[in-house]
Structures are given as C-alpha cells and as structure tokens.
Amino acid sequence: HLFVFRGRRGDLIKIIWWDGQGACLFSKRLEKGRFVWPSAKEGKIALGQAKILQREIVTSWDDLITYCRTTMAHRETEQFRVLYLDSKNVLIADEEQAKGTVNHVPVYPREVAKRALELNASARLVHNHPSGDPSPSRQDVDMTENVASACEALDVTIHDHVVIGKETEFSFKSEGLLLGCCA
C-alpha cells in the first residue's frame, strides 16, 4: 500500500510504503513536474533499513545480513559502510564511508575512528564485493587491521567486518581475522 502526501513546496512528495508488516517513509521530488513511483527495489531497500534501525542487531545476525545484502549486494562497484552502535548494540547510524571501483574502495581509518568518537559508538564494518565472491583480498585484510588498530588505540570497539557477496557473506570475526579489538 502507498500513501502519498504533497509537501508545502509543490515539488516534494512524501510517501509511506506499507507492506503489511512494516512501513517506511520516502521523500521524492517531482521529476519534470511528474511523479515517479518508487521502484520495488527502492521499497525493499527502505523496508530493510526501517526494519533494522533502532533494533538490537548484534543478536539478530539474519536481519543484519538481510539488510546489508538488500542495500549492497546488487551494487556494481564496491561500497564501504559503517554501522555505528550504541552501548546496547542498537544501530544509531548507518553511514557510507566510501564508494569505490569494481574491485577496490578506499577506506580511511581516521575517519571511521573520528565518527565513532563523535557518536560515542562502537562499529561494525561492512563492504560488498560486486564479483559476488565475499572472500577478502589481501587489501581487505590489511585495511581491516589498520582500522582495527586505529580504533583500538582510541578504545573504540570494532565488532566485525562483514564482506557481502551476492549469495553469501564473510565475517572477519567468525573466521578469526579480527583479534584483540572486538567485543
């Protein structure tokens, strides 16, 4: 079900997308004076995000993976995101840190640590592999170690680094590649 509201400015439309279980809010601008309905893909991504925001995601691995796969697995280029968590492991921010190419995304450990300190948060690192294979590259392992070291020096917890593939995922924590810095 869709509920549409026109904002005070005539070119902004507010949409509530309801699937019978959850709802999410879109803001869409008119394109050349015409309204363009949200695609099913947009609705699925927004519903996935609405489902996970303000939930305890550490105890809900399936919801985390569903959300990450919904928002990242379809991308044609790499994207690096950080999910910032409060002291009760509730998601308080999901932020894209960088966009990359088909096989690389630049990550700056100081930016991850800086934002975690601003939010007084711990973090879960997530990025995708457009190839579909979530196996980490040597660069992924090195980058994870650099981010974890920078955050550990500032007493910022990194819970995990998850690489999202098309059908599967890779967890640095589960595979023993994230040591000494995680909860």
C-alpha positions as CSV (number, residue, x, y, z in Angstrom):
1,H,0.0,0.0,0.0
2,L,1.2,3.5,-0.7
3,F,0.0,6.7,0.9
4,V,1.1,9.9,-0.8
5,F,1.3,13.4,0.7
6,R,2.3,16.6,-1.1
7,G,4.7,18.8,0.9
8,R,4.4,22.5,1.4
9,R,6.7,23.0,-1.5
10,G,4.9,21.7,-4.5
11,D,7.8,19.6,-5.9
12,L,8.3,17.4,-2.8
13,I,6.2,14.3,-2.2
14,K,6.1,12.3,0.9
15,I,5.3,8.6,0.5
16,I,4.6,6.0,3.1
17,W,5.2,2.5,1.8
18,W,3.4,-0.2,3.8
19,D,3.9,-4.0,3.2
20,G,1.5,-5.3,5.9
21,Q,4.4,-5.8,8.4
22,G,6.3,-2.6,8.4
23,A,6.3,0.9,6.9
24,C,8.9,3.3,5.7
25,L,8.9,6.9,4.6
26,F,10.2,8.2,1.2
27,S,10.7,11.8,0.2
28,K,10.6,12.1,-3.6
29,R,10.9,15.2,-5.8
30,L,8.8,15.6,-8.8
31,E,10.8,14.9,-12.0
32,K,9.9,17.4,-14.7
33,G,6.6,18.1,-13.0
34,R,5.7,14.4,-12.9
35,F,5.6,12.0,-10.0
36,V,7.7,8.9,-10.4
37,W,6.6,6.0,-8.2
38,P,9.3,4.3,-6.0
39,S,10.5,1.1,-7.6
40,A,10.1,-2.3,-5.9
41,K,13.8,-2.2,-5.3
42,E,13.6,1.2,-3.6
43,G,10.8,-0.1,-1.4
44,K,12.7,-3.3,-0.5
45,I,15.8,-1.3,0.5
46,A,13.9,1.2,2.6
47,L,11.9,-1.5,4.3
48,G,15.1,-3.4,5.1
49,Q,16.6,-0.3,6.6
50,A,13.4,0.5,8.5
51,K,13.4,-3.0,9.9
52,I,16.9,-2.8,11.3
53,L,17.2,0.8,12.5
54,Q,16.6,1.1,16.2
55,R,16.9,-2.7,16.8
56,E,19.4,-4.8,18.6
57,I,21.3,-6.1,15.6
58,V,24.1,-7.9,17.4
59,T,21.6,-10.6,18.4
60,S,19.9,-10.6,15.0
61,W,22.6,-11.7,12.5
62,D,20.0,-12.7,9.9
63,D,18.4,-9.2,9.9
64,L,21.8,-7.6,9.7
65,I,22.8,-9.8,6.7
66,T,19.4,-9.3,5.0
67,Y,19.7,-5.6,5.4
68,C,23.3,-5.5,4.1
69,R,22.6,-7.8,1.2
70,T,19.5,-5.7,0.3
71,T,21.4,-2.4,0.3
72,M,24.7,-3.6,-1.1
73,A,24.8,-6.9,-2.9
74,H,23.3,-5.5,-6.1
75,R,25.9,-2.7,-6.5
76,E,28.2,-2.8,-9.5
77,T,31.0,-1.1,-7.5
78,E,32.4,-1.6,-4.0
79,Q,30.9,0.4,-1.2
80,F,32.2,0.7,2.4
81,R,29.7,1.3,5.1
82,V,30.0,1.6,8.9
83,L,27.1,0.6,11.2
84,Y,27.6,2.6,14.4
85,L,26.1,1.0,17.5
86,D,25.3,2.5,21.0
87,S,26.4,0.8,24.2
88,K,23.4,-1.6,24.0
89,N,24.3,-2.6,20.4
90,V,21.4,-0.7,18.9
91,L,22.1,0.8,15.5
92,I,22.3,4.6,15.7
93,A,23.8,5.3,12.3
94,D,24.4,3.6,9.0
95,E,26.9,5.6,7.0
96,E,28.5,5.2,3.7
97,Q,32.2,6.0,4.2
98,A,33.4,5.5,0.6
99,K,32.4,4.4,-2.9
100,G,35.0,2.6,-5.0
101,T,35.5,0.8,-8.2
102,V,34.6,-2.7,-9.3
103,N,37.4,-4.2,-7.1
104,H,38.6,-1.5,-4.6
105,V,37.2,1.0,-2.2
106,P,39.4,3.5,-0.3
107,V,39.0,3.4,3.5
108,Y,40.5,5.9,5.9
109,P,40.8,4.5,9.4
110,R,41.0,8.0,11.0
111,E,37.5,8.8,9.5
112,V,36.0,5.6,10.9
113,A,37.5,6.3,14.4
114,K,36.6,10.0,14.3
115,R,33.0,9.4,13.6
116,A,32.7,6.6,16.2
117,L,34.1,9.1,18.8
118,E,31.6,11.8,17.7
119,L,28.7,9.3,18.1
120,N,30.2,7.7,21.3
121,A,29.7,4.4,19.4
122,S,31.2,1.1,18.5
123,A,31.3,0.0,14.9
124,R,30.6,-2.9,12.5
125,L,32.4,-2.5,9.2
126,V,30.6,-3.7,6.0
127,H,31.5,-3.7,2.4
128,N,30.5,-5.5,-0.7
129,H,32.2,-7.4,-3.5
130,P,30.5,-6.8,-6.8
131,S,32.1,-10.1,-8.2
132,G,29.7,-11.9,-5.8
133,D,32.6,-13.7,-4.0
134,P,32.9,-12.4,-0.4
135,S,36.4,-13.8,0.1
136,P,38.5,-11.0,1.4
137,S,41.5,-9.8,-0.6
138,R,44.9,-9.1,1.0
139,Q,44.0,-5.4,0.8
140,D,40.7,-6.1,2.7
141,V,42.7,-7.9,5.4
142,D,45.3,-5.1,5.7
143,M,42.6,-2.4,5.7
144,T,40.7,-4.1,8.4
145,E,43.8,-4.4,10.5
146,N,44.6,-0.7,10.0
147,V,41.0,0.4,11.0
148,A,41.0,-2.0,14.0
149,S,44.4,-0.7,15.2
150,A,43.4,2.9,14.9
151,C,40.1,2.3,16.7
152,E,41.7,0.1,19.4
153,A,44.2,2.9,20.2
154,L,41.2,5.1,20.9
155,D,39.2,2.5,22.8
156,V,36.6,2.2,20.0
157,T,35.3,-1.3,19.6
158,I,35.1,-2.9,16.2
159,H,32.6,-5.8,16.4
160,D,33.2,-7.3,13.0
161,H,34.0,-6.6,9.3
162,V,31.5,-8.3,7.0
163,V,32.0,-8.7,3.3
164,I,28.8,-9.1,1.4
165,G,28.7,-11.2,-1.7
166,K,25.7,-12.0,-4.0
167,E,24.6,-15.1,-2.1
168,T,26.9,-15.4,0.9
169,E,28.9,-13.2,3.3
170,F,32.3,-13.4,5.0
171,S,32.8,-12.4,8.7
172,F,36.3,-11.4,9.8
173,K,35.3,-12.1,13.4
174,S,33.9,-15.6,12.7
175,E,37.0,-16.5,10.7
176,G,39.4,-15.3,13.4
177,L,40.8,-12.4,11.4
178,L,39.7,-9.7,13.8
179,L,41.6,-10.1,17.0
180,G,42.1,-8.0,20.1
181,C,39.7,-5.2,19.3
182,C,36.3,-6.7,19.2
183,A,33.6,-7.4,21.8
